[in-house]
């Protein structure tokens, strides 16, 4: 009989009742659990739990019973509040009459919304779009009698009911309120919106007092990302209302905007000086850093972000700067927890992330006197920049000090200048392609991040060698003639294949033109020529014997940030091709705030790599003179060139394998977007899949960096009409494939 009972219990467990997907997500967030924590507890993949929460899949035994038990316990702790109890609602539709509607209960982060600096008797509230439902008053712990009372303040400007915990506070008690706060004025009082729905009262009446409060009481900041590194300074974002309260302009005057900073005579700058606070050389601008010189290992520094001064570039942050404070705190908080606390533009943050993961120095072992000293941290770029005059002339941009003796109007050619850039290539369509119906664009996810993954780069100065034997493992710049490489016959794997080389771009130049003689190339480009089956004989080279995979940690962190945020948007890493395309359709609309984070993460990749070869900015610089960026250890144009080289080569390798297998050739390429002519509108109409498996080494649909997604589809007739209209048979259609819009400005007319 017990066996029968066990069988019945198992049958019931297999049909364990589960709440709707949205409620599953609410319950997890209410307890402050991450998807990873739930996945680890249930011994499943992260993507599996994400699928349960977005309704794409349902759990199966034995995980289903354990998952149901977890949700039941969480439902007891955080019961949902029926909406009709809180406020009269319109008559429900017929199909909704049989089930109640719910609004989320507060998460622990919302329930611990604190006020520091002064006592308050505000009640804890659950804020929805149309209602405010009182929640039980907080219980004061016994020890609270011996310290200032910390009370709750409702987040009255939040537009979303039961705002999710965006970036859970770390276990470090120094930063229990998260990495940042958005300071605003609410009902005449200054408040700070932190991550996770937390709102703090701010007693500060001036900018110097705000800085002091941030460092002494707010408990904002983030732990260091690497052992020898430094903790992240707290970030304070000032809304327009906060700017007015603290005597700052809502927008900069035209002269100040051009200078990128507040005028030196402004009263707030004088207040900071009187309080013995200092500003960095960039002054009080959209991203101001206010500090006092470090005392030992203790730092006293606060970063300010001012959206109305254009701190959040709309190209990368979208409408983030116009979001209500709570929503802006969520967007920046997710980015801070997954990437790092913003240190400026996404480009600046991308570069700072490299340093945070590989600090230039570390503490030495104790000497004979037991003292520790600062020493070079192996694997980093060091604390000192490479001497400007020691740079290989081929690697530096025009105007660099090492080129100061060149004639003023001299134009360096391929044999003098390393020119590794992304593709901008197109060709006329063949008659056969014109007979097809569609032009389909595919885009490589996080292409430059994928190019950085596993890349061996130089860590120190270059050594000049003549007539060297090429070493594909040695990073550097090589002067070599690759004009003999014939794309009509190349090696793919171990076999030689015949291709129509006239329909392929050269892998050696950004414009896809075949090189005409010796030129400078980064190691990945020369290695690819050898991979295609051709001999390479460098004439000279600048190589770096001290090298390593410096960008691996940087890639991993940005990859994880991208994948985690896309998973939150319903796009998981283990979807089959059809489901992936469906999941990508309209993903930004599911949560526009997280879509902003995705955009910012991608901009961090490209911007960070671009900063490796930052050019002079501002007036007063003259060619041949050094500029500020040259003083950084992270001014490394050779590393940027190597990443771009590898990214372009990775793309060309896939194009060649696709052509060898299918006989299909690209019509246009722009950076990481490739356009093919096809009979159908979907990438699945031309990408070869057999039993759900892609062509090995070719294009594969998916969200991981290096895989591809659908970029856009236009009719073949559209492409022909556009090229005829502008009398440009090789107009790059990849630039317009997304929505088909072509403007005169795009074509210099």
N, C-alpha and C positions, 0 to 999 in steps of 0.2 A: 504493500500500500504506500510506503514512503516513496518508492520509485515513481508511483503515479503522482503523488503530491509534488515531487521534484519536477516532474515533467510539466505539470500544470503551472508551477511557479515559473519555470523557464518560458512557457508559452505566454504568460502574463508579462514577464519581463520583456519579451520581444515586442510587445505592443505597449510598452510604457508610454504613458501620455506625456507629451512634451509641449511646452508653451510655443507660441508662434516665434519665428526667427528673430523678429525685432525685440521681443521680450527676453529671449535668451541673451541677446547682446546687452540689453539694459541691466539684467541681473548680474552679468559678469562685471560690467563697468561699475555697478553700484557697490560691489565689494572691493573695487580697486584691483581686480585681477586682469592680467594681460592675456592675450590669446596664447602666447607662448607658455604661460604658467598652466593654463587649462590643458593645453596639448601635452605638456610634460606629465601632468598628473594622470591623464587618461592614456598615456603611451601611444599617442597618435601624432600625425604631422600637424604643423601649424596651419597649413592650407586646409586640412580636414575640418578643424574647428571653425575656421573662417567660412567654409562652405556651409556648415550647419547654421551659422548665424545669418548668412545672407540668403538662405533658403534654396541654395543650389543642390545640396545633398542632404540626406537624413542619416543619422547614426544607426548603425546596425549592432546587434548583440556581438560580443558582451559589452562593448563600449556604451551602447544605448542605455542600459540599465544604470551604469555608473553616472553617465551624463544626466539622466533624469533625476537621480538622487541628488547630485550637486545642485541642479536647478531648483528642486523642491526645497532644499535647505536654504538656498539664497532667497527664494520667494517668501519663506517664513521671516527672514531677517529684513527684507526690503519689499513688503507688499505693495502692489500697484494700487493707485488711488483711482476709483471709478470717476470718470470725468463728469458724469451726470450728478454725482454727489457734490462736486465742487461748485457747479454753476448750472443753471438751466441751459439745456442745449436744444438746437432745432430738432424737429421731428426726424428720427432716423429713416434712412431709406429702407425699402422693403427687405433687401437682402442683409441689412445690418441690424434689423430689429431683434434677431434672435441671439445676438451676442453683445455684451457691453463693450464700450470703448474705454481705454485707459490712458492716463497720463503718467509719466515716469515719476517715481518717488525719488527723493534726493539721494545722491551718492554720498559716501562718507566725506569726500572732499567738499561737497556743498554743505553738508551738515556741520563741517568744522570751519565754515567761513568765519574768519576771526577779525577782530579789530584790535590793533596794537597801538600803544601810545596813550589811549584814554579809554575809560570805561563807557559802555553803551548798553542800553536796555532794549535794543531792537530784537524782535522775535525772529526765529528761524522761519523762512518762508520757502515754499516750493513755487517757483515762478513759471507760469505757462503763458501762452500767447494772450489768453483772455481772462485768466483767473489767477488769484494768489491764494493758495490753500495753506492755512497755518499748520505748522508741524510742531511736535512737542518741543518745549523749551530745553535747551542743553542742560546736562547735569554738570554741576561744578565739582571738580575733583577736590578732595580734602586739601591737597597741597596748594590749591588756588588761594587759600586764605593768607598765605605768606608771600604772594607775589601779585603784581597788578592783574586785575580781572581782565580776561580776554573774552570778548563777547562776539555775537554773530551779527553780520550785516547782510541783508538780502541783495542779490545781484539784480537790481530792478530793470536794468537795460537789456538783459539777455532776451533775445527773441525766440530762443529755442527752449522748449520745456525740458527740465532736467538735463541741463547741459552735460555732455559726457566729459569724463576726465581725460583731457587731451594728453598731458604729459605727467604721469604720476611722479610725485616728489620722491627723491632718492632717500636712502636710509641714512645718509649723512645728516645729523641734526643741525649742522650749520646752514644747510640749504633746504630745510624742511618745507619752505613755501615755494620752491621751484626756482627756475633759472632767471625769471624775468617778471615784470609787472607793467601793466598799462595804466598810467596815472590819468585820472579824469576827475571832473567835478560833478557830483551828483547831489541834487537838492541843496546846493550851496556848500557841500562838504567835499574835501579832497579824498578820493578813494583810489586804491590800487587794485586792479583786476589781475589776479595771478592765474597760473594754470590750474586746471581741474575745478574751476568754478569758485575758487577762493577769492574773497574780496577783503582787503585790509583798509582800515581807516588810516589816513596819513595826517599826522599833526603838523608837518613841516609847513612853514609860511614863506619860505624862500628857497631858491635853488641850492645854496650852500646847506641849508637845513635839510633839504630833501636828500642830498648826497649823504649827509651824516646819518639821517634816519635809515637810509638804505643799508649802510654798512653796519650800523649798531643794532637795529631792531628788526628789520624786515626779514632777515634770514633768507636772503635771495642769493643765488649763485649756483654753480654746478661743479662737481668733482672733476679733477683732471682726467684726461683721456689716456695718459701714459704715465708710467711710474716716475720718471724724472721731470714730468711736466708741471704745469701750474693750474690751479683751480680757475675755472672761468669766472670772470668778474660779473657781478649782477648787471642786468640790462633794465633800464627804465625807459619806457616809451611814453612820450608826452602827447596827449591829444590837444586839439585846438583850445578846448576849454582850460586845460591845465597850463598851456602856454600863456593864456591871458591872465590866469590867476597868479602866475609867477613872474609877470612883467616881461614876457618874451613876445616878439611879434608872431602872428599866426603864419605869415609868409615873409620871406626875406625880400628886402628891397632889391631892385635890379642889380645895383652894384655889388651888394652882398651875395646875391645869387651867383653872379659871375665869378666872384672870389671864392664862393663855396663856404662862407663863414660869416658870422655876425661881426659887425665892426668892433674894433678893439676898444672903442670908448663907450660901449654899451654898459648900462648900469649893472646888469647881471654879471658881466665879466669883472667889473670892479668889486662887486660883492664877493665873488669867488676869491679874488686876490686878497681882499681884507681878511677872509677866513683861512688864508694860506692854502687854498686849493690851486692846483696848476692845471693847465690845458696842454695837450700835445701840440706839435707844430702845426697840425691842420686846424687848430683853433676850435671855436664854438660853432660847429657846422651841423649838418643833418645827422652825422654820427660823431658826437663829441665824447671824448674821454677825459674825465675829471679825476685827478689823482693827487696823492702826496707821495714823496719819495719813500720807497720801501724801507722798513725798519727790520733788519734781519730777513726772515722768511715771510714776514707779514706784509701783505699788499693792501693798499687802501686805494681802490680804483673803482669807479662806476662808469658804465657806458650809457650814453643817452642816445635814443633814436627818436627823430622828429619827423613823422610821416608827412606833415603838411609842408615841410621843407624838402620834399622829394627824397626822403631817405629810402623809401621802398619803391624801387623802380617798377613802374607798371608793366614793363616788358617781362619781368620775372615774377613779380608779386601780384600782378593783376590788380584787383580792387581792394587788396588787403588794407591799404592806407585809409580807406573810407569805411571800413567795417566798424560796428560798435565795439567798445572796449573789450567786452568779454569775448567776442568772436575773434578779435585781433590777438588777444592773449592766447587763445586756443591755437590759432594758426602758427604764431611764432613759437609757442610752447612745444608743439609737435615737432617743428623743425629743430628747435634747440635740443630736444631729447633724443632725436634720431641722427642729427648731423652734429651740431654744436651751437652754442649760443651765438647769434649773429654778431660779428665784429665790425660790420660795415656792409657794403654791397655784397651780393652773392659771390662776386669775383674775389673780393678781399677775404670773405669767409672761407672760400675754397682754398685759398693760399694759406690762411691761418690754420686750417684743419691739417694741412701737411705738417706744419711745425708742431701743432699740438700732439700729433701722433708720433712724431720723431723730434723731440726737443733737441736743440743743438748741443746742450751740455748736460752733464750729470754730476752727482757728487762722487768724488774718488773714494777709494778705500782709505781708512785712517793712516796717517803717516806715523813716524816714530813718536811724535808728540800727541798722537791721538786725534789730530785735527783732520778734517776733510776739506778738500779743495774742489773747485769746479774744473772739470775736464771734458774733453770731447766725448760726445755720446756716439758710439759706433753705429753706423747705419744712417746717421743724419747728415745733413749738408753742412754742419759746422756753424759756429757762431760768427765767423768772419766771411765776408764776401770775397770772391775771387778778384784779385787785382785786375782793374780794368784793362791794363796794358798786357795782361797775360792771356786775354781771350783770343782764341783762333779767329783771324779776320773773317773767315768764311761763315762763322756762326753768328756774328753780331749784325744787328740791323743798321741801315744807313744812318750816319750821324754819330755813331759810337766813337769814343775817343781813340780807339785803336786804328780808326780809319782817317784820322785828322789830316794826314799828309796826302790823301788822295786829291786829285783835282776837283774843284768845286762842283762841276756839273758832270762828273764821271758817273756813268751808269754801269753798275756791276752786272756781269752776265752769269750764266750757270756755272762757269768754271771759276768764278770768284765768290759766289754767294750760295749758301745752303738755302734752298727754297722748298721746304716740305710743307705743303698746305693741303687742305681738303679739296675734293673734286668739285669742279664746275665745268661739266662736259655735256655735250649733246651732239646729235648727228641727225641728218635727214632720215625719214622713214623709208624703208624699202617698199616696193610695189606690193609685196606680200603682206607687209605690216599694215599698209593702207587699206587692205581688204578686210582686216579685222575690225571689230566693233568698238573696242574699248582700249583706253590707256589706263593702266593700273599702277599706282605708286605704292611701294612698300618702304618702310622706314626702319632703320636699325635702332633698337632701344639702347639708350645710353652708350652710343657707339664709341665715344672718346674714353669713357670710363672702361669699357671693355678693352680698348686699345692699351690702356695703362696696366691692366691686370697681368701680372707676371712678367712685366717688361723689365729687363735689366738696364739700368741707367747709370751714368757716371756720377760718382759722389764727390769727386775732387777735380783738380785741374787736368787739362789735356796735355798729352805728349805728342809732339810732331814726329812722324816717321815717313820715310820715303820708300817707294816700291815695296810696301808691306804685303805679306800674304793675308788675304781676307779671312777674318775670324768672325763668324756670325754671332758668337757669344760675347764679343768685345764691343761695348758701346762706343760710339764716336761718329765722326764725319769722314767720308771717304770720297776722294776725287777719282772717278772711274768713268770709263766710256761704256755705256749700256745701249748704244745705238744699234748694236748687232742683234739684240734680242728680237726675234720674230714671233709675233703672237699668232701667226698662222700655223705654227707647229711648236707645241710646248709640252712639257711633262706635267701630267696630272697624276699625282702619286708616283708610281713606278713606270707608268706607261706614257708613251708619246701619243698625242692626239692631234688631229687636224682641225683647225677652226677657221672661221672667216675673220681674219685679223682686222679687216677694214671696218668691221662692225663693233670692234672693241676699243676702249680707251687704253692708252699706254698706262701702265701702273707707275711710271716713273715721273710723270708731270701732272700737276693739278688740272691743267686744261686737256689732259689726255693725248697730247701731241707726242709723237715719237722723238726722243732726244736726238740731237744732231752731232754730238761729240761729248767730250768729257764734261762732267758736271759733278757737283757735290751732293752726296746723298747720306742720309742717316743709315745706320746699320740695318734696320728692318727692310729698307728698300733694296739694298744690295743683296741681302740674304734671299730675297724673293726672286731676284734675277737668277741666282744660282739654283733655287728651288725649281724654276721653270726649265732648267736643264742647260743653262748657258754658262760659259766660263766668265769669271770676273777677275780683272787684273788691276787693282788700284794703283794709281800713279803716286799718290801720297795720302796721308790721313792724319787726323788729330784723334787720338784714342785715349780712353780713360781706363787705366789699369785698376784704379780703385772704383769698384762698382757694386751694385746690389739692387734689390727689388724694392726701392724706396717707396714706390706708390702703392704697394699691395694693401697696406692697412687703410690707406685713403680710399682706394677702390672698394674694399670690403665694407667700410662704413657707409659710403654713399650708395652702394648697391643695396645693402640691407635697409637703408632708409627708404629708398625707392620702392623696393619690393613690399615692405611692410605697409607703406601708405597705399600702394596699388591694391594690396590684399584687402585693406580696409574699405576700398572703393569697389570691392567685388571682383577684382581681377587677380586670380591666383596663379601661381607658377606651374601648377600641374594640370592645367586645362588642356583638353584636346583641341585641335585647330578650330573646329567649328564653334565650340563653346567659347574659346578665347576670343574669336571675332565678335561673337554675340556679347560677351562680357565687356569688351572695349567700346561697344556702341553706346554712346551717351554716358560714359562712366563719370565724366566731370559733373554732370547734373545730379548725381546721387548724393554728393557732398561737395559743393563748390569750395568750401574752405579747405578740405583736404586736397582738392584739385590744385589749389594755389600752392600747397606744400610740394606737390609733385613737380610743378613748374619751377619752383625755387631750387629743388634738389638738382634738377637737370641743369639749371643755370649755374649752380655751384660747380658742377663738373667743368663746363666749358669756360666759365669765367676764371676758375682757379688755374686751369692750364694756360689761359691767355695771359694771366698775371706773371707767368714764368718768363715772359719776354715783354714786360711792360715798357712802353715807349715814353719819351718825355712828354709832360703835360704842362700847360700854362705858358704864359709869356715870359720872355727873358732868356730862354734857352737858345743856344746857337749850336749848329752842327760842330762836332768835335769836342764839345764840352760834356762832362759827366752830368747825369741827372740822378735824382734821388733814388730811384729804384735800383740803381747799380750798387748801392751800398748794402743790399740785402743778400744774405746767403742763398735765398730762394729766387734770385734773378738768374734763371737757368734756361736760356733759349735752346740749348741742346736737348734738354729733357722735353720741352714742348715739341721740338721738331721730331724727336723719336716717337712720341705718342701719336702725333698726327700721321707720321709715316706708317706706323703699324696699323692705325685705324684704316687708312686708305688701302693698304696692302690686304688687310683682312677682308675688306669689301671686294677687292678685285679677285681674290682667291675664290670667293663664293660665286662671283659672276662667271669666272672661267669654268668652274665645275658645273654650274647650271647650264652654260652653253654647250659643254661637252656632252652632257646627258640629254638635253632637250632640243638643242639646236636653236634656242631662243637667245636673243641678244638685247641688252638694254638700249632704250631710245635716248635716255637722258639720266644724268646723275648730278645731284647737288648735295655735297657733303655726305650725309648718311641716308639720303633718299634716292631710290632707284625706280625708274619708270619702265615698264614693259608693255608691249601691245598684246592684247589677249582677246579671245572671243567672248569672255564673260567679265562681269564687273568685279569679281572677287579675286583676291590673291590665290584662292584655291583653284581658280580656273587656269592658272599657269604654273603654280608651284607643284613639283612632283611629290606626291605622297602615295606610299604603298602600304595598305593596311594600317593607316594612321602614322606611318613612320616617314620622315622626310629623307631627302637625298643626303647621304653622309657628306659632311663638309659643305653642304649648300645652304640655301636659305631655309630657316625653320621658323614657323609662327610661334610666338610665345612672348612672355613679358620679361624674361631674364635679359640682362645686358648682353648684346651681341645677337640676340634673336630679333625677329622682325615683326612689325605690326602693319596693318593697312593704313596708308596715308591718305589716299583719295583716288577717285576714279572719274575720268572724263571721257566723252566720246572721241574716237579717232578723228572725226570730222572737226571737232573743236580744236584739236591740235593743229590740223592743217590750216584751218581758217585763221587762227592766231598767228601762225608763222607767215601766212600770206599777207595778213593785215599789216604786219610790221616789216614785211619784206625781209624776213630773217629765217631762212630755212634751217638754221641750227639754233634757234631760240631755245633756251633751256626750259622745257616744259615741266621739269621737276620742281621749279620754283613756284608754279601755279597749280599744280595737280590737286592740291588740297580742296580748294573751292572753285577753281576755274577762273578766278578774277585776275585780269591782267590790266594794269594801268599804264598810261604813258610814262609816268614817273619811273616805273620799274625798268623802262627801256631807254631812259635818258632822253626822252623827247619832250 
